[in-house]
Amino acid sequence: MSTNILSILYIAIIVTIGFFITSKLAKEKKTNLIYFVYLEHLIFVYIYYLYAGTHSADANMYYNAGVYNQGFSIQFGTGTDFILYLSTYLIKLGFNKLALFYLFGFFGYIGFVFFIKMIKIPSSLTLFGISVSTIFLLLPEFHFWTSALGKDSLIFMALMMFFWSYRYLPKTIIINLVSFLIIFLIRPHIGFLLMLSIILSMLFKNPAKYKISDFALIGLSIIILIISFPYLKTFLEVDELGLEEINNKLTSFTNYGSIHTDELSSYVDVSSYSLPMKMFAYFFRPLFFDAHSILQLLASFENFILLLIIFKWYKSINFNLFKWYKSINKYNKTEFIFVLISWVILSMGMYNLGLASRQKYMLLPILFALIINYNNPKYRKLTTKKNIFQ
């Protein structure tokens, strides 16, 4: 059977499975919005495929390397090597470039499925009279950056699976461990930050409220951190995993951007920025004054909407983040700590607004799950003992 016929078959199977998942989720959530989310995602898979055909994109590198790597000369590894290895294997199974896009786009959509399972639709928080959950689910950039062959669709899926299953441990332990493994294979530093977030959220908890399960979780997280040290050092290409080495690595990313300014139309020099300014740039730029293309102009509109939503939420908690943090449950505390420390670290190494736009959709869905659900009156009354996201 030719590769093209196999690929058409693969795409048909992927789209059909996605439709059945969508139908089931729409009935569970009692809203037809899910069908629009699925349709939009399918459209953006094809848009990204066309975009990659005329622009420099990581997806092209993964596909081309897979085509020329039929002898599996690339070793199995983490980060880019993992995607290269995976794409090579899939190409050997008959996936062409378009089929690979739809497969990885399907991974991204599974991320949407788990995200939808974690939020209230519609949310009580609105913007311009529209539910924030509806706005966020239909953001074009959200679908664009989670629809392509590459790391972003897989990491988004794995993070949503991890945080959904984290709430139902131990009965969801298999999903939780598998999702963590995927996260670690794609971006080991994100897996490291996940374990660190769990430990920190437990340390901030009143010791008198500790349970045996809390001690077990802390112990497991510490073991995983210790085991992951060698892999993380290899991934970051540092001899020692200390603050100075990490700072030097982050500085090298910024320096790379300054050296390659002519190649990067979305380069921003953040070397003189304060940490809050770097964090703002990471989540909310480009804004209109940054836009040098149609895509950046469209991104500016979305970032402005995101900024308005977060400001409205912040106002709803009376600008008191500490009081809000104390009011949320232990699962949400872990999520918030993960978003915060990841936001800080990733923004320190930012040099490219395009890179930031891609990576921030690892973090924004987790933050928006907290925003959407906290502003649901029914959610506020629930305790940590209840399955609050079913």
Residue pairs with C-beta under 8 A, 6 or more apart in sequence:
1 94
3 94
3 95
3 96
4 96
6 93
6 94
6 95
6 99
7 94
7 95
7 96
7 98
7 99
8 99
10 94
10 95
10 99
10 102
10 103
11 98
11 99
11 102
14 99
14 102
14 103
14 106
15 42
15 102
17 106
18 38
18 42
18 106
18 109
19 38
21 109
21 110
21 113
22 34
22 35
22 37
22 38
25 34
25 113
25 116
25 117
26 32
26 33
26 34
26 35
28 117
29 116
29 121
31 121
31 122
33 121
33 134
33 137
34 116
36 138
37 112
37 116
37 137
37 138
38 109
40 138
40 140
40 143
41 105
41 108
41 109
41 112
41 143
41 146
41 147
42 102
42 105
43 143
44 105
44 140
44 143
44 144
44 147
45 101
45 102
45 105
45 147
45 148
46 101
47 144
47 147
48 57
48 59
48 101
48 105
48 144
48 147
48 148
49 97
49 98
49 101
49 148
51 57
52 59
52 60
52 101
52 148
52 149
57 148
58 148
58 150
58 151
59 101
59 148
59 149
59 150
62 83
62 84
62 87
62 149
62 150
63 87
63 91
63 97
63 100
63 149
65 74
65 84
65 87
65 88
66 84
66 87
66 88
66 90
66 91
67 91
69 84
69 88
70 88
70 91
70 92
72 85
72 88
74 81
74 84
74 85
74 88
75 81
75 85
76 82
76 85
77 85
78 184
78 185
78 186
78 188
78 231
78 234
78 235
79 151
79 186
79 187
79 188
79 235
80 151
82 185
82 186
83 149
83 150
83 151
83 154
83 186
87 100
87 149
90 100
90 103
91 100
95 103
97 149
100 149
101 147
101 148
101 149
103 149
104 147
104 148
104 149
104 150
104 153
104 154
105 146
105 147
105 148
105 153
107 153
107 154
107 156
107 157
108 143
108 146
108 147
108 152
108 153
108 156
108 157
109 146
110 157
110 160
110 161
111 146
111 153
111 156
111 157
111 158
111 159
111 160
111 161
111 365
112 137
112 146
112 160
113 160
114 157
114 160
114 161
114 163
114 164
115 160
115 365
115 369
116 137
117 164
117 389
117 390
118 160
118 163
118 164
118 369
118 373
118 389
119 133
119 368
119 369
119 372
119 373
119 389
120 133
120 372
120 373
120 376
120 378
120 379
121 131
121 133
121 134
121 137
122 131
122 133
122 134
123 131
123 132
123 133
123 134
123 372
123 373
123 375
123 376
124 375
124 376
124 377
125 131
125 132
125 309
125 312
125 313
125 316
125 371
125 372
125 375
126 132
127 135
127 305
127 308
127 309
127 312
132 309
132 313
132 368
132 371
132 372
132 375
133 372
135 305
135 309
136 142
136 309
136 365
136 368
136 372
139 302
139 305
140 298
140 302
141 298
141 299
141 302
141 357
141 361
142 361
142 364
142 365
145 152
145 357
145 358
145 361
146 152
146 153
146 156
146 361
147 153
151 186
151 187
152 358
152 359
152 361
152 362
154 182
154 186
155 182
155 183
155 186
155 187
155 190
155 362
156 361
156 362
156 365
157 182
158 179
158 180
158 182
158 183
158 186
159 179
159 183
159 190
159 362
159 365
159 366
160 365
161 175
161 176
161 178
161 179
161 182
162 176
162 179
162 180
162 183
162 194
163 331
163 335
163 366
163 369
164 172
164 175
164 389
165 172
165 173
165 175
165 176
165 179
166 172
166 176
166 331
166 334
167 331
167 387
167 388
167 389
168 387
169 176
169 213
169 217
170 213
180 191
180 194
180 224
183 190
183 191
183 194
184 190
184 191
184 228
184 231
188 228
188 231
188 232
188 235
189 232
189 235
189 236
189 345
190 342
190 362
191 224
191 228
192 225
192 228
192 232
193 338
193 341
193 342
193 345
194 338
195 221
195 222
195 224
195 225
195 228
196 221
196 225
196 341
197 334
197 335
197 337
197 338
197 341
198 217
198 218
198 221
198 334
199 218
199 221
199 222
199 225
200 337
200 341
201 330
201 333
201 334
201 337
202 210
202 214
202 217
202 218
204 333
204 337
205 214
205 330
205 333
229 241
232 241
233 239
233 240
233 241
236 245
236 246
236 249
237 249
238 245
238 246
238 248
238 249
239 245
246 345
249 349
250 345
250 348
250 349
253 349
253 350
253 351
254 269
254 270
254 271
254 349
254 350
254 351
256 351
257 264
257 267
257 268
257 269
257 351
257 352
258 267
258 269
258 271
258 351
260 267
261 267
264 351
264 352
264 354
265 292
265 293
266 286
266 290
266 292
266 296
266 352
266 353
266 354
266 355
267 351
267 352
267 353
268 281
268 285
268 290
268 350
268 351
268 352
268 353
269 351
270 277
270 278
270 281
270 347
270 350
270 351
273 281
275 344
275 347
275 348
278 347
278 348
278 350
279 343
279 344
279 347
281 347
281 350
281 353
281 356
282 343
282 346
282 347
282 350
282 356
282 360
283 303
283 306
283 343
283 347
283 356
283 360
283 363
283 364
284 303
284 304
284 306
284 307
285 303
285 353
285 356
286 296
286 299
286 300
286 303
286 353
286 357
287 300
287 303
287 304
288 297
288 300
288 304
290 296
290 300
290 353
291 297
291 299
291 300
296 353
299 353
299 357
306 364
309 368
309 371
310 367
310 371
313 371
313 374
313 375
314 321
316 375
317 323
317 324
317 374
324 374
325 333
325 336
327 380
328 336
328 370
328 374
329 383
329 384
329 388
330 384
331 384
332 370
332 374
335 366
335 369
335 370
336 367
336 370
338 366
339 363
339 366
339 367
339 370
342 362
342 363
343 363
346 356
346 359
346 363
347 356
350 356
373 379
373 388
373 389
374 380
379 388
382 388
